[in-house]
C-alpha cells in the first residue's frame, strides 16, 4: 500500500545530483500578509512516499493547491518508484496569488491515498511601528 511518510511546504527543496540527498529550507509553518490578495513567489511541496513490494511501480493521481475551498492549481501527477520501495515527489510552484486569509493546502492524491500539508495564512496587524516620545 502506498503511504506518505513525510510532507511539507517550503520555500526551497533541492535534490543534490551527486549524492541524491534532499535539502529543505524555510519550511512554511504559517504566513502573515500585509494585505490581500498577495503574491507568494516560491513554494515547493515535498512528499516522501513508501510502498509495499507487491504494489505497482507507477501511480497516477492529482496534485492540487487550495486557498480555503478555492482551487488555485489542479493537475495530473505521476510517481514512478523505478523498482524501489521509496520515492520522493518535489513540486515547484513559481508564483501563487493568495486572495484571502485562511488555509493554504497542497495535496497529492492517488486513488484515495493523500499526502497533504496545510499552512495558516493570517492578516498582519501592521508593518509600520510608530513610537511616540513623550
VEXGUDREN-525375 format. One record per residue (C-alpha): residue number from 1; residue in three letters; x, y, z. Coordinates in nm, 3 decimals. Each point is the difference from the previous one (the first is absolute). Layout:
<sites>
@roti: NUM | gufi: ALA | u: X | v: Y | w: Z .
...
</sites>
This chain:
<sites>
@roti: 1 | gufi: UNK | u: 0.000 | v: 0.000 | w: 0.000 .
@roti: 2 | gufi: UNK | u: 0.120 | v: 0.349 | w: -0.089 .
@roti: 3 | gufi: UNK | u: 0.077 | v: 0.204 | w: 0.315 .
@roti: 4 | gufi: UNK | u: 0.108 | v: 0.365 | w: 0.031 .
@roti: 5 | gufi: UNK | u: 0.277 | v: 0.002 | w: 0.263 .
@roti: 6 | gufi: UNK | u: 0.070 | v: 0.375 | w: 0.001 .
@roti: 7 | gufi: UNK | u: -0.149 | v: 0.305 | w: -0.169 .
@roti: 8 | gufi: UNK | u: 0.078 | v: 0.371 | w: 0.027 .
@roti: 9 | gufi: UNK | u: -0.011 | v: 0.334 | w: -0.175 .
@roti: 10 | gufi: UNK | u: 0.322 | v: 0.200 | w: -0.010 .
@roti: 11 | gufi: UNK | u: 0.153 | v: 0.291 | w: -0.184 .
@roti: 12 | gufi: UNK | u: 0.265 | v: -0.234 | w: -0.139 .
@roti: 13 | gufi: UNK | u: 0.045 | v: -0.374 | w: -0.051 .
@roti: 14 | gufi: UNK | u: 0.317 | v: -0.105 | w: -0.179 .
@roti: 15 | gufi: UNK | u: 0.122 | v: -0.344 | w: -0.110 .
@roti: 16 | gufi: UNK | u: 0.377 | v: -0.031 | w: -0.022 .
@roti: 17 | gufi: UNK | u: 0.082 | v: -0.185 | w: -0.324 .
@roti: 18 | gufi: UNK | u: 0.330 | v: -0.145 | w: 0.127 .
@roti: 19 | gufi: UNK | u: -0.131 | v: -0.143 | w: 0.328 .
@roti: 20 | gufi: UNK | u: -0.376 | v: -0.019 | w: -0.072 .
@roti: 21 | gufi: UNK | u: -0.061 | v: 0.164 | w: 0.339 .
@roti: 22 | gufi: UNK | u: -0.276 | v: 0.252 | w: 0.067 .
@roti: 23 | gufi: UNK | u: 0.050 | v: 0.343 | w: 0.158 .
@roti: 24 | gufi: UNK | u: -0.298 | v: 0.202 | w: 0.121 .
@roti: 25 | gufi: UNK | u: 0.006 | v: 0.363 | w: 0.108 .
@roti: 26 | gufi: UNK | u: -0.257 | v: 0.236 | w: 0.147 .
@roti: 27 | gufi: UNK | u: -0.281 | v: -0.243 | w: 0.082 .
@roti: 28 | gufi: UNK | u: -0.325 | v: 0.196 | w: -0.002 .
@roti: 29 | gufi: UNK | u: -0.181 | v: -0.038 | w: 0.331 .
@roti: 30 | gufi: UNK | u: -0.218 | v: 0.306 | w: -0.046 .
@roti: 31 | gufi: UNK | u: -0.017 | v: 0.319 | w: -0.203 .
@roti: 32 | gufi: UNK | u: -0.091 | v: 0.358 | w: 0.091 .
@roti: 33 | gufi: UNK | u: -0.101 | v: 0.237 | w: -0.277 .
@roti: 34 | gufi: UNK | u: -0.025 | v: 0.379 | w: 0.013 .
@roti: 35 | gufi: UNK | u: -0.298 | v: -0.012 | w: -0.234 .
@roti: 36 | gufi: UNK | u: -0.197 | v: -0.222 | w: -0.234 .
@roti: 37 | gufi: UNK | u: 0.044 | v: -0.108 | w: -0.267 .
@roti: 38 | gufi: UNK | u: 0.374 | v: -0.061 | w: 0.028 .
@roti: 39 | gufi: UNK | u: 0.251 | v: -0.180 | w: -0.218 .
@roti: 40 | gufi: UNK | u: 0.200 | v: -0.295 | w: 0.136 .
@roti: 41 | gufi: UNK | u: 0.311 | v: -0.020 | w: -0.220 .
@roti: 42 | gufi: UNK | u: 0.134 | v: -0.348 | w: 0.080 .
@roti: 43 | gufi: UNK | u: -0.170 | v: -0.309 | w: 0.133 .
@roti: 44 | gufi: UNK | u: 0.127 | v: -0.357 | w: -0.003 .
@roti: 45 | gufi: UNK | u: -0.208 | v: -0.301 | w: 0.103 .
@roti: 46 | gufi: UNK | u: 0.204 | v: -0.303 | w: 0.107 .
@roti: 47 | gufi: UNK | u: -0.127 | v: -0.351 | w: 0.075 .
@roti: 48 | gufi: UNK | u: 0.195 | v: -0.312 | w: 0.097 .
@roti: 49 | gufi: UNK | u: -0.192 | v: -0.311 | w: -0.107 .
@roti: 50 | gufi: UNK | u: 0.031 | v: -0.366 | w: 0.093 .
@roti: 51 | gufi: UNK | u: -0.169 | v: -0.298 | w: -0.163 .
@roti: 52 | gufi: UNK | u: -0.024 | v: -0.375 | w: 0.049 .
@roti: 53 | gufi: UNK | u: 0.200 | v: -0.231 | w: -0.223 .
@roti: 54 | gufi: UNK | u: -0.322 | v: -0.137 | w: -0.150 .
@roti: 55 | gufi: UNK | u: -0.122 | v: 0.349 | w: -0.100 .
@roti: 56 | gufi: UNK | u: 0.042 | v: 0.126 | w: -0.357 .
@roti: 57 | gufi: UNK | u: 0.301 | v: 0.216 | w: -0.081 .
@roti: 58 | gufi: UNK | u: -0.202 | v: 0.285 | w: -0.155 .
@roti: 59 | gufi: UNK | u: -0.288 | v: 0.192 | w: 0.159 .
@roti: 60 | gufi: UNK | u: -0.209 | v: 0.265 | w: -0.174 .
@roti: 61 | gufi: UNK | u: -0.192 | v: 0.262 | w: 0.193 .
@roti: 62 | gufi: UNK | u: -0.071 | v: 0.368 | w: 0.051 .
@roti: 63 | gufi: UNK | u: 0.195 | v: 0.291 | w: 0.145 .
@roti: 64 | gufi: UNK | u: -0.197 | v: 0.295 | w: 0.137 .
@roti: 65 | gufi: UNK | u: 0.041 | v: 0.320 | w: 0.196 .
@roti: 66 | gufi: UNK | u: -0.301 | v: 0.166 | w: 0.162 .
@roti: 67 | gufi: UNK | u: -0.047 | v: 0.329 | w: 0.183 .
@roti: 68 | gufi: UNK | u: -0.283 | v: -0.097 | w: 0.237 .
@roti: 69 | gufi: UNK | u: -0.243 | v: -0.179 | w: -0.234 .
@roti: 70 | gufi: UNK | u: 0.112 | v: 0.185 | w: -0.316 .
@roti: 71 | gufi: UNK | u: 0.217 | v: -0.205 | w: -0.236 .
@roti: 72 | gufi: UNK | u: 0.310 | v: 0.194 | w: -0.112 .
@roti: 73 | gufi: UNK | u: 0.179 | v: -0.285 | w: -0.179 .
@roti: 74 | gufi: UNK | u: -0.112 | v: -0.346 | w: -0.105 .
@roti: 75 | gufi: UNK | u: 0.196 | v: -0.227 | w: -0.230 .
@roti: 76 | gufi: UNK | u: 0.079 | v: -0.364 | w: -0.069 .
@roti: 77 | gufi: UNK | u: 0.308 | v: -0.146 | w: 0.169 .
@roti: 78 | gufi: UNK | u: 0.189 | v: -0.329 | w: -0.028 .
@roti: 79 | gufi: UNK | u: 0.243 | v: -0.178 | w: 0.233 .
@roti: 80 | gufi: UNK | u: 0.239 | v: -0.263 | w: -0.136 .
@roti: 81 | gufi: UNK | u: 0.178 | v: -0.198 | w: 0.273 .
@roti: 82 | gufi: UNK | u: 0.238 | v: -0.148 | w: -0.261 .
@roti: 83 | gufi: UNK | u: 0.012 | v: -0.338 | w: 0.179 .
@roti: 84 | gufi: UNK | u: 0.068 | v: 0.149 | w: 0.345 .
@roti: 85 | gufi: UNK | u: -0.218 | v: 0.007 | w: 0.311 .
@roti: 86 | gufi: UNK | u: 0.043 | v: 0.374 | w: 0.063 .
@roti: 87 | gufi: UNK | u: -0.048 | v: 0.300 | w: -0.226 .
@roti: 88 | gufi: UNK | u: -0.009 | v: 0.378 | w: 0.037 .
@roti: 89 | gufi: UNK | u: -0.224 | v: 0.257 | w: -0.161 .
@roti: 90 | gufi: UNK | u: 0.118 | v: 0.359 | w: -0.032 .
@roti: 91 | gufi: UNK | u: -0.240 | v: 0.249 | w: -0.153 .
@roti: 92 | gufi: UNK | u: 0.129 | v: 0.353 | w: -0.062 .
@roti: 93 | gufi: UNK | u: -0.257 | v: 0.277 | w: -0.037 .
@roti: 94 | gufi: UNK | u: 0.140 | v: 0.332 | w: -0.124 .
@roti: 95 | gufi: UNK | u: -0.260 | v: 0.253 | w: 0.098 .
@roti: 96 | gufi: UNK | u: -0.333 | v: -0.036 | w: 0.172 .
@roti: 97 | gufi: UNK | u: -0.264 | v: 0.268 | w: 0.059 .
@roti: 98 | gufi: UNK | u: -0.157 | v: -0.035 | w: 0.346 .
@roti: 99 | gufi: UNK | u: -0.334 | v: 0.183 | w: 0.002 .
@roti: 100 | gufi: UNK | u: -0.115 | v: -0.036 | w: 0.362 .
@roti: 101 | gufi: UNK | u: 0.111 | v: -0.098 | w: 0.350 .
@roti: 102 | gufi: UNK | u: -0.066 | v: -0.355 | w: 0.117 .
@roti: 103 | gufi: UNK | u: 0.163 | v: -0.330 | w: -0.090 .
@roti: 104 | gufi: UNK | u: 0.234 | v: -0.071 | w: -0.291 .
@roti: 105 | gufi: UNK | u: -0.001 | v: -0.376 | w: -0.066 .
@roti: 106 | gufi: UNK | u: 0.221 | v: -0.193 | w: -0.243 .
@roti: 107 | gufi: UNK | u: -0.082 | v: -0.365 | w: -0.066 .
@roti: 108 | gufi: UNK | u: 0.084 | v: -0.298 | w: -0.216 .
@roti: 109 | gufi: UNK | u: -0.278 | v: -0.258 | w: -0.031 .
@roti: 110 | gufi: UNK | u: 0.042 | v: -0.349 | w: -0.146 .
@roti: 111 | gufi: UNK | u: -0.333 | v: -0.188 | w: 0.003 .
@roti: 112 | gufi: UNK | u: -0.087 | v: 0.111 | w: 0.353 .
@roti: 113 | gufi: UNK | u: 0.353 | v: -0.006 | w: 0.142 .
@roti: 114 | gufi: UNK | u: 0.076 | v: 0.363 | w: 0.072 .
@roti: 115 | gufi: UNK | u: 0.310 | v: 0.188 | w: 0.109 .
@roti: 116 | gufi: UNK | u: -0.079 | v: 0.352 | w: 0.113 .
@roti: 117 | gufi: UNK | u: 0.145 | v: 0.297 | w: 0.182 .
@roti: 118 | gufi: UNK | u: -0.188 | v: 0.309 | w: 0.116 .
@roti: 119 | gufi: UNK | u: 0.124 | v: 0.349 | w: 0.082 .
@roti: 120 | gufi: UNK | u: -0.202 | v: 0.258 | w: 0.192 .
@roti: 121 | gufi: UNK | u: -0.013 | v: 0.342 | w: -0.170 .
@roti: 122 | gufi: UNK | u: -0.084 | v: 0.294 | w: 0.224 .
@roti: 123 | gufi: UNK | u: -0.018 | v: 0.376 | w: -0.048 .
@roti: 124 | gufi: UNK | u: 0.293 | v: 0.190 | w: 0.149 .
@roti: 125 | gufi: UNK | u: -0.096 | v: 0.272 | w: 0.248 .
@roti: 126 | gufi: UNK | u: 0.229 | v: 0.269 | w: -0.135 .
@roti: 127 | gufi: UNK | u: 0.344 | v: 0.013 | w: -0.148 .
@roti: 128 | gufi: UNK | u: 0.040 | v: 0.357 | w: 0.121 .
@roti: 129 | gufi: UNK | u: 0.096 | v: 0.062 | w: 0.362 .
@roti: 130 | gufi: UNK | u: -0.045 | v: 0.354 | w: 0.131 .
@roti: 131 | gufi: UNK | u: 0.176 | v: 0.103 | w: 0.316 .
@roti: 132 | gufi: UNK | u: -0.101 | v: 0.309 | w: 0.190 .
@roti: 133 | gufi: UNK | u: 0.264 | v: 0.173 | w: 0.210 .
@roti: 134 | gufi: UNK | u: -0.193 | v: 0.163 | w: 0.281 .
</sites>
